[in-house]
Amino acid sequence: MSGPLEDGIKRWTAKRKSALVIEIIQGRTTVAEASRSYDLSPSEIENWVDDARKGMENALKANPLDVRQQYEKQLRDLQEAYREAMLELRARKKLQALLDAEDDK
């Protein structure tokens, strides 16, 4: 890998992360190569790439959200997913209780 990244990076600043993500997006390196070169987990690098894509998408919107709005939207989405998961869990527990009651008869 060439460019603004140097070997032996101790701290991954936003500038260094973005340089690596740009190299990946441009096809100059892969997640696997970067993972090996910089001793980072592939999932960590993939998270950076995902965050960068989300940031680009937001920045290119006609009415981009600010950081606070982005986090609030993400929080609402996660809360909704949690509520749905809890409802499903409760329904499964009730179903299991009914099935167990049927087996006891």
N, CA, C and O of each residue as an XYZ file, in Angstrom:
420
protein
N       0.845     -1.186      0.000
C       0.000      0.000      0.000
C       0.879      1.235      0.000
O       1.872      1.313      0.724
N       0.507      2.170     -0.802
C       1.285      3.405     -0.846
C       0.393      4.561     -0.462
O      -0.814      4.398     -0.282
N       0.980      5.709     -0.340
C       0.160      6.878     -0.049
C       0.403      7.410      1.337
O       1.495      7.259      1.886
N      -0.624      8.044      1.917
C      -0.456      8.744      3.183
C      -0.375      7.824      4.399
O      -0.198      8.294      5.523
N      -0.504      6.517      4.178
C      -0.445      5.602      5.320
C       0.973      5.063      5.470
O       1.609      4.682      4.487
N       1.449      5.035      6.671
C       2.777      4.517      6.928
C       2.673      3.302      7.846
O       1.698      3.144      8.581
N       3.687      2.453      7.791
C       3.685      1.270      8.642
C       3.871      1.673     10.104
O       4.443      2.722     10.399
N       3.391      0.841     10.999
C       3.577      1.062     12.422
C       2.683      2.129     13.007
O       3.058      2.795     13.973
N       1.515      2.299     12.440
C       0.580      3.305     12.964
C       0.140      2.872     14.355
O      -0.302      1.740     14.553
N       0.262      3.763     15.299
C      -0.125      3.459     16.673
C      -1.560      3.901     16.959
O      -2.285      3.240     17.702
N      -1.958      5.015     16.368
C      -3.287      5.575     16.631
C      -3.976      5.849     15.307
O      -3.421      6.505     14.426
N      -5.192      5.339     15.178
C      -5.942      5.507     13.935
C      -6.845      6.728     14.052
O      -7.963      6.652     14.562
N      -6.334      7.849     13.568
C      -7.113      9.086     13.560
C      -8.151      9.007     12.432
O      -8.079      8.131     11.569
N      -9.094      9.915     12.454
C     -10.103      9.962     11.394
C      -9.436     10.165     10.030
O      -9.879      9.600      9.030
N      -8.390     10.958      9.994
C      -7.686     11.212      8.727
C      -7.053      9.931      8.193
O      -7.140      9.650      6.997
N      -6.423      9.160      9.059
C      -5.797      7.899      8.634
C      -6.850      6.874      8.223
O      -6.690      6.169      7.226
N      -7.932      6.800      9.006
C      -9.012      5.870      8.660
C      -9.579      6.213      7.294
O      -9.786      5.329      6.462
N      -9.832      7.504      7.061
C     -10.422      7.903      5.782
C      -9.469      7.620      4.629
O      -9.916      7.238      3.547
N      -8.166      7.798      4.834
C      -7.188      7.493      3.786
C      -7.227      6.006      3.441
O      -7.173      5.638      2.268
N      -7.321      5.164      4.448
C      -7.391      3.724      4.211
C      -8.696      3.356      3.518
O      -8.698      2.556      2.582
N      -9.794      3.927      3.965
C     -11.093      3.650      3.346
C     -11.083      4.073      1.884
O     -11.608      3.352      1.036
N     -10.500      5.221      1.572
C     -10.418      5.685      0.184
C      -9.614      4.700     -0.658
O      -9.994      4.399     -1.789
N      -8.512      4.199     -0.119
C      -7.714      3.205     -0.841
C      -8.540      1.960     -1.134
O      -8.433      1.382     -2.215
N      -9.362      1.546     -0.177
C     -10.198      0.367     -0.373
C     -11.269      0.642     -1.418
O     -11.484     -0.167     -2.320
N     -11.938      1.780     -1.300
C     -13.005      2.126     -2.253
C     -12.442      2.269     -3.666
O     -13.099      1.882     -4.632
N     -11.242      2.816     -3.796
C     -10.633      2.999     -5.112
C     -10.042      1.703     -5.659
O      -9.597      1.657     -6.806
N     -10.036      0.656     -4.844
C      -9.529     -0.626     -5.308
C      -8.024     -0.773     -5.263
O      -7.477     -1.711     -5.843
N      -7.346      0.136     -4.586
C      -5.885      0.064     -4.487
C      -5.451     -0.967     -3.457
O      -4.307     -1.422     -3.472
N      -6.364     -1.338     -2.562
C      -6.095     -2.391     -1.588
C      -7.433     -3.033     -1.240
O      -8.498     -2.546     -1.621
N      -7.349     -4.129     -0.513
C      -8.562     -4.810     -0.070
C      -8.622     -4.779      1.454
O      -7.645     -4.447      2.125
N      -9.774     -5.127      1.975
C      -9.922     -5.206      3.435
C      -8.955     -6.240      3.986
O      -8.316     -6.016      5.014
N      -8.850     -7.371      3.303
C      -7.954     -8.439      3.774
C      -6.498     -7.975      3.792
O      -5.777     -8.226      4.758
N      -6.065     -7.298      2.723
C      -4.687     -6.796      2.682
C      -4.433     -5.775      3.780
O      -3.405     -5.823      4.454
N      -5.368     -4.853      3.957
C      -5.218     -3.830      4.995
C      -5.202     -4.463      6.378
O      -4.440     -4.053      7.254
N      -6.043     -5.458      6.559
C      -6.097     -6.156      7.847
C      -4.738     -6.757      8.187
O      -4.243     -6.613      9.305
N      -4.142     -7.433      7.207
C      -2.818     -8.034      7.430
C      -1.737     -6.967      7.603
O      -0.894     -7.074      8.494
N      -1.761     -5.945      6.760
C      -0.711     -4.923      6.790
C      -0.690     -4.129      8.086
O       0.375     -3.788      8.599
N      -1.869     -3.840      8.610
C      -1.955     -2.958      9.773
C      -2.393     -3.661     11.046
O      -2.649     -3.015     12.062
N      -2.479     -4.995     10.991
C      -2.856     -5.795     12.161
C      -4.174     -5.304     12.764
O      -4.289     -5.083     13.970
N      -5.168     -5.141     11.875
C      -6.512     -4.750     12.292
C      -7.462     -5.876     11.920
O      -7.190     -6.645     10.998
N      -8.564     -5.975     12.627
C      -9.528     -7.009     12.275
C     -10.287     -6.568     11.022
O     -10.568     -5.382     10.848
N     -10.617     -7.524     10.151
C     -11.390     -7.176      8.960
C     -12.717     -6.512      9.314
O     -13.155     -5.596      8.618
N     -13.354     -6.963     10.382
C     -14.651     -6.373     10.752
C     -14.498     -4.909     11.151
O     -15.382     -4.098     10.876
N     -13.391     -4.566     11.793
C     -13.158     -3.170     12.176
C     -13.029     -2.295     10.923
O     -13.613     -1.214     10.843
N     -12.263     -2.778      9.961
C     -12.085     -2.023      8.722
C     -13.404     -1.942      7.957
O     -13.746     -0.885      7.426
N     -14.144     -3.042      7.896
C     -15.440     -3.036      7.215
C     -16.405     -2.050      7.871
O     -17.200     -1.411      7.182
N     -16.341     -1.924      9.195
C     -17.172     -0.930      9.889
C     -16.798      0.484      9.455
O     -17.674      1.326      9.260
N     -15.492      0.749      9.302
C     -15.058      2.067      8.843
C     -15.600      2.340      7.438
O     -16.069      3.441      7.151
N     -15.531      1.326      6.564
C     -16.022      1.485      5.195
C     -17.533      1.742      5.212
O     -18.026      2.615      4.498
N     -18.261      0.980      6.026
C     -19.717      1.187      6.138
C     -20.035      2.585      6.658
O     -20.923      3.259      6.134
N     -19.313      3.019      7.685
C     -19.535      4.366      8.231
C     -19.259      5.433      7.167
O     -19.987      6.421      7.061
N     -18.211      5.223      6.391
C     -17.868      6.187      5.342
C     -18.964      6.238      4.283
O     -19.337      7.316      3.823
N     -19.473      5.086      3.903
C     -20.552      5.059      2.900
C     -21.798      5.770      3.422
O     -22.437      6.532      2.697
N     -22.135      5.515      4.681
C     -23.303      6.188      5.279
C     -23.086      7.700      5.309
O     -23.998      8.473      5.013
N     -21.877      8.110      5.667
C     -21.564      9.532      5.719
C     -21.633     10.181      4.351
O     -22.128     11.298      4.207
N     -21.125      9.463      3.332
C     -21.193     10.009      1.971
C     -22.633     10.125      1.510
O     -23.034     11.135      0.933
N     -23.409      9.076      1.771
C     -24.816      9.095      1.359
C     -25.545     10.265      2.008
O     -26.293     10.985      1.347
N     -25.322     10.446      3.295
C     -25.961     11.561      4.006
C     -25.494     12.903      3.450
O     -26.303     13.809      3.249
N     -24.191     13.032      3.202
C     -23.649     14.297      2.721
C     -24.202     14.669      1.350
O     -24.302     15.852      1.024
N     -24.561     13.678      0.547
C     -25.046     13.942     -0.803
C     -26.560     14.106     -0.882
O     -27.098     14.350     -1.962
N     -27.246     13.975      0.239
C     -28.692     14.180      0.255
C     -29.005     15.665      0.081
O     -28.186     16.532      0.386
N     -30.212     15.934     -0.416
C     -30.637     17.326     -0.576
C     -30.713     18.027      0.775
O     -30.372     19.204      0.889
N     -31.163     17.299      1.803
C     -31.235     17.836      3.163
C     -30.497     16.893      4.113
O     -31.122     16.079      4.793
N     -29.170     17.004      4.157
C     -28.415     16.071      5.001
C     -28.714     16.266      6.485
O     -28.970     17.377      6.949
N     -28.674     15.159      7.205
C     -28.857     15.199      8.651
C     -27.543     15.597      9.306
O     -26.470     15.252      8.810
N     -27.623     16.324     10.422
C     -26.390     16.580     11.149
C     -26.091     15.348     12.001
O     -26.902     14.425     12.069
N     -24.951     15.334     12.637
C     -24.509     14.156     13.389
C     -25.520     13.775     14.467
O     -25.815     12.596     14.663
N     -26.042     14.768     15.155
C     -27.011     14.481     16.217
C     -28.266     13.825     15.645
O     -28.785     12.857     16.201
N     -28.744     14.368     14.528
C     -29.926     13.784     13.893
C     -29.658     12.354     13.440
O     -30.527     11.490     13.552
N     -28.455     12.104     12.928
C     -28.096     10.755     12.495
C     -28.150      9.788     13.676
O     -28.722      8.704     13.564
N     -27.558     10.176     14.808
C     -27.552      9.307     15.981
C     -28.957      9.117     16.549
O     -29.312      8.024     16.990
N     -29.748     10.180     16.537
C     -31.117     10.059     17.029
C     -31.932      9.113     16.149
O     -32.727      8.323     16.660
N     -31.742      9.186     14.830
C     -32.436      8.277     13.922
C     -31.979      6.844     14.155
O     -32.796      5.925     14.203
N     -30.677      6.657     14.297
C     -30.148      5.326     14.550
C     -30.689      4.779     15.876
O     -31.031      3.600     15.970
N     -30.766      5.629     16.890
C     -31.297      5.209     18.184
C     -32.763      4.805     18.057
O     -33.173      3.780     18.602
N     -33.552      5.601     17.342
C     -34.965      5.253     17.132
C     -35.105      3.920     16.406
O     -35.943      3.093     16.767
N     -34.284      3.717     15.387
C     -34.332      2.461     14.638
C     -33.976      1.273     15.525
O     -34.612      0.222     15.455
N     -32.962      1.449     16.354
C     -32.557      0.371     17.261
C     -33.624      0.104     18.326
O     -33.876     -1.048     18.679
N     -34.242      1.159     18.830
C     -35.305      0.987     19.816
C     -36.488      0.233     19.207
O     -37.071     -0.637     19.854
N     -36.831      0.557     17.998
C     -37.927     -0.123     17.314
C     -37.597     -1.604     17.098
O     -38.445     -2.472     17.304
N     -36.365     -1.882     16.685
C     -35.941     -3.271     16.499
C     -35.981     -4.028     17.822
O     -36.362     -5.198     17.859
N     -35.592     -3.370     18.896
C     -35.627     -3.985     20.227
C     -37.066     -4.301     20.626
O     -37.354     -5.395     21.112
N     -37.969     -3.339     20.418
C     -39.383     -3.569     20.752
C     -39.942     -4.756     19.977
O     -40.651     -5.592     20.537
N     -39.622     -4.824     18.692
C     -40.104     -5.930     17.869
C     -39.547     -7.265     18.363
O     -40.264     -8.265     18.413
N     -38.269     -7.273     18.724
C     -37.647     -8.506     19.218
C     -38.282     -8.936     20.537
O     -38.508    -10.124     20.765
N     -38.568     -7.968     21.404
C     -39.195     -8.306     22.688
C     -40.605     -8.856     22.483
O     -40.995     -9.810     23.156
N     -41.373     -8.271     21.566
C     -42.716     -8.784     21.275
C     -42.641    -10.216     20.758
O     -43.421    -11.076     21.166
N     -41.704    -10.458     19.864
C     -41.555    -11.819     19.331
C     -41.147    -12.792     20.427
O     -41.651    -13.914     20.479
N     -40.251    -12.378     21.290
C     -39.818    -13.242     22.387
C     -40.980    -13.573     23.310
O     -41.152    -14.726     23.704
N     -41.780    -12.564     23.659
C     -42.947    -12.807     24.515
C     -43.937    -13.748     23.845
O     -44.489    -14.637     24.494
N     -44.161    -13.558     22.561
C     -45.089    -14.424     21.830
C     -44.572    -15.860     21.812
O     -45.349    -16.800     21.983
N     -43.273    -16.035     21.608
C     -42.698    -17.382     21.605
C     -42.820    -18.045     22.974
O     -43.101    -19.240     23.072
N     -42.608    -17.259     24.027
C     -42.739    -17.815     25.380
C     -44.175    -18.238     25.660
O     -44.402    -19.289     26.258
N     -45.147    -17.435     25.235
C     -46.554    -17.795     25.431
C     -46.899    -19.040     24.633
O     -47.587    -19.931     25.131
N     -46.428    -19.103     23.406
C     -46.678    -20.285     22.585
C     -46.078    -21.519     23.230
O     -46.717    -22.570     23.287
N     -44.852    -21.395     23.717
C     -44.194    -22.542     24.366
C     -44.964    -22.964     25.608
O     -45.113    -24.158     25.867
N     -45.459    -21.993     26.386
C     -46.245    -22.331     27.575
C     -47.518    -23.068     27.170
O     -47.901    -24.036     27.828
N     -48.172    -22.634     26.112
C     -49.382    -23.317     25.641
C     -49.060    -24.727     25.150
O     -49.804    -25.668     25.428
N     -47.964    -24.873     24.427
C     -47.572    -26.198     23.963
C     -47.219    -27.121     25.114
O     -47.546    -28.307     25.091
N     -46.547    -26.573     26.126
C     -46.209    -27.377     27.311
C     -47.470    -27.791     28.051
O     -47.558    -28.914     28.549
N     -48.448    -26.890     28.128
C     -49.719    -27.211     28.797
C     -50.451    -28.298     28.045
O     -51.073    -29.164     28.662
N     -50.391    -28.274     26.713
C     -51.021    -29.307     25.902
C     -50.349    -30.653     26.136
O     -51.022    -31.681     26.205
N     -49.011    -30.649     26.260
C     -48.273    -31.895     26.490
C     -48.592    -32.493     27.852
O     -48.572    -33.714     28.006
N     -48.886    -31.654     28.845
C     -49.186    -32.135     30.202
C     -50.553    -32.781     30.281
O     -50.818    -33.529     31.222
N     -51.412    -32.524     29.345
C     -52.766    -33.094     29.372
C     -52.791    -34.533     28.990
O     -53.857    -35.148     28.967
